[in-house]
Amino acid sequence: PPFGVVLFAPCSFNSLNKLAHGVADSLALSVVAEAIGRRTPVIVAPSLNAPLLAHPQAQASLRTLPEWGVTIVPPVDDGNGPRLAPTALLLDAVRPYAPRG
C-alpha cells in the first residue's frame, strides 16, 4: 500500500466485517489490511442500508476498526436512509494526508 493514505469507499457490509476480522481474500482487502499493519492512515466509508448498519456485527466492526487506527466516515442519512457519505466529506477526511504543494 502507499505510505500516504488509503480510502476504502464504498465499503460494503461484507468488506467491513471481513476487514474487522482480518480477512484479506481480495486485492482491495489485502491493500487495506497491509496499510493497517504498516500504520498507513486508512479511511473507511461504509455504504450500508439501515438494517445492515444496525446489524450487531456491523456495529462491532465499526467499534473495532478505530481501535486499529482506522478512521470511519459514517454513512449520512438525508431522510431517505443511510447512504455513502458525500464526496466532499470523503475528501475532507483524506485532505489532512494529502501532500501540500
JOTA-V695837 format. One record per backbone hydrogen bond with DSSP energy under -0.5 kcal/mol. CO is the residue of the C=O (numbers start at 1). NH is the residue of the N-H. If there is no record, write none. Layout:
CO/NH
CO/NH
This chain:
4/41
6/8
6/43
7/9
8/45
10/12
11/47
12/16
13/17
14/18
15/19
16/20
17/21
18/21
18/23
19/22
22/24
26/30
27/31
28/32
29/33
30/34
31/35
32/36
33/37
34/38
35/39
35/40
36/39
41/6
42/71
43/8
44/46
44/73
45/10
45/11
49/53
50/54
51/55
55/59
56/60
57/61
58/62
59/63
60/64
61/65
63/67
64/67
64/68
65/68
65/70
66/69
71/44
71/73
72/74
76/78
76/83
81/78
83/76
86/89
86/90
87/91
88/92
89/93
90/94
91/95
92/96
94/97
94/98
95/98
99/101
